[in-house]
């Protein structure tokens, strides 16, 4: 599992299929607070589903960074 930066340390990473090759990537905390981004990046999705643990960890870190960056842009 990836190490989340301090404001996100209590969050869980979740990936859900939306449709037409798009996925909803979310960071959800135990209180139900959620930070989300929708992506169609098939390379990232394939790496998130990889059987190779190192590749999956790196893709998870990249997805988390994408979610955090999208939240900063929207503020």
N, C-alpha and C positions, 0 to 999 in steps of 0.2 A: 504494500500500500504506500502511496506517496505521502510525503510530509507536506502538510498545508501550512501556509504562512499564518502567523498568530491570529489575525482577525477571523481566519477561516478554519482554525484547528479543530473546532467541534463540528465541522460540516462533513457530510457524507457525499461522495461523488456518485451521481446517478446518470445513466444513459438510457434514453427511451426512443424507440422508433416512432416517427411522426407520420411519414409517408413520402413516397416519391424520392427516396434516397436521402431524406432529411432526418436528422436526429435532434432531440432535445437533450442538451447536456446541462445538468443542474448540480448545484451545491446546496444541500438541504441540511439544516441543523435540527436538533432534537425538539425544538419549539415549533418547527414547521416553516421557519423562515427559509426562503428559497431564492437563489440567484441562478438565472437561466440564460442560455443562449441556444438558438437554433442554428444548426450547421448542415451543410451538404458536402463537407470535406470528406470524400470517400476514403482518401488515404489515411486521414486521422481515425476514422471509424474502423477501418480494417486493422490498424495498429492497436486500437483499444480492445479489439477482439482477438488479438494475437495469442498464440499458445506460448510464445517466448516471453517469459516474465519480464526481462529487462526492457524489451520493446514496448510491452504493455504499460510498464511503469513510466517510461519516457513519454508515451502518448497521453497517459493520464495527467502527468505534470503539464504537458502542452495544453490539454483541454481545460485544466483548471486555470492556467494563465489566460487562455482565451476568454473564459467566463469572467475572470477578474477584470481584464482589460475592457470588456464590453460594458461592465457595470460602471467603470470609471468614466467611460466616454458618455454614458447616458446621464451622468450627474452634472 
